[in-house]
Amino acid sequence: MFDPTSTSNIPADLEAFWMPFTANRQFKAKPRLMVAAQGMYYTTNDGRQVLDGTAGLWCVNAGHGRQEIVQAVATQMSQLDYAPAFQMGHPIAFEAAARVAKMFPGDLNHVFFANSGSEAVDSALKIALAYHRIKGNGTRQKLIGRERGYHGVGFGGMSVGGIPTVRKFFGGLLGGVDHLPHTHNLEHNAFAQGQPQWGAHLAEELERIVALHDASNIAAVIVEPVAGSTGVLIPPVGYLQKLRQICDKYGILLIFDEVISGFGRLGTGFATDYFGVIPDMVCLAKGITNASVPMGAVVVREEIHKAFMNGDENAIELFHGYTYSGHPVACAAALATLDIYDREDLFARAASLAPYWQEAVHSLKGLPHVIDIRNLGLIAGIELEPIPGKPTARAFECFLRAYEAGILIRTTGDIIALSPPLIIEKSHIDQLVNTLGDILRQL
Ligand SMILES: Cc1ncc(COP(=O)(O)O)c(C=O)c1O
């Protein structure tokens, strides 16, 4: 239990926990521990308040410590802790699915539940493969991702993903995968505000991939509408529309991975709404429960779902699922979270703050080592010139100093990524950007 009068609150044994995506030895030599959180702030083990500039990991969109979610989870747990997910059901899973589906346009109207973004991605890829097979197009087995894409850490997501360090330790990965080029280009787009103008033509690389493999062998294209984990890559104007057109032309399914762009991050429900492009499937996680309970989901178009609802009525239509698909506690958390988003109109709030956010983050232009700043909605990426021969070191030092100075930022490579909770106030934006500016000046 956190004791605010203690100066330490550091567990005696730090060794047993093998921390994910962490420099374990560096961390354990000088731990950074959060022991409480409320609203926009974390409390650290040494009793300091740290402003959350990253909504945890792009997930606490409604801010920390939301009592409505706490209550909903507690009530659900005491009423029905768990029921088998296979061949059985419980009402709240149907309610949560209907509620999520209603947030999407067109016939994106069926929801498959998972427990994380990685599982949502692997579920979507499997549904794409199975769909084509059911439709009699079993040769459509290739999956197309994108360089610098991040789709979690399952074998499917890793394979379509395009971050070398996430892939290189794990062997051959899935066969039959190809990648579009990424859209990041400092020469043309450095310091672009909002969507960059240059780069829509990069979607036409899909034509080259189709010419190489033939459309009859390609199942799906998966992209993040806005890539976050590889350092905030904003899609050029017209790029996603072009991808949609080419996928339509060749009968290829288009999957949007909205694990970070969903639930208001861009000032609309989803990137799907922001860009006016309707994919065939959407992967969700993170903000769906405000990160309070793990949950992922795939939203699927009517036609895909309908293709499975054939044959013997007693037969299982999709041999895929998780023990905790549609877990009652996660569904309760999701419903309470969606209520908060609605009641507080948080997506519109993010949209109304976006211009202030844009101006604030771009005020860092000209500071030492800053080679690009990019933004959309309540997202910003600040790219730093790497120290020669020491990639990532400059940004990591910035991250450490930021934590000491009372702001939580995230770095990936030499890029600082910011994605605060949507409840952020202008005064918090000022605190975040001013503190970061001071650090950059001294770096
Ligand atoms: C776009 C995207 N897809 C998938 C994932 C994986 O989600 P999880 O860590 O919940 O498995 C992430 C995580 O950051 C993500 O940003």
The ligand as an ORCA input file, in Angstrom:
! r2SCAN-3c Opt
* xyz 0 1
  C      -2.022      0.351    -33.464
  C      -1.808     -0.683    -32.394
  N      -2.227     -1.926    -32.611
  C      -2.075     -2.884    -31.683
  C      -1.483     -2.614    -30.476
  C      -1.295     -3.703    -29.474
  O      -2.141     -3.536    -28.396
  P      -1.882     -4.361    -27.046
  O      -0.618     -3.842    -26.456
  O      -3.115     -4.079    -26.226
  O      -1.795     -5.807    -27.431
  C      -1.045     -1.305    -30.214
  C      -0.407     -0.977    -28.934
  O       0.108      0.091    -28.723
  C      -1.198     -0.321    -31.201
  O      -0.764      0.942    -31.020
*
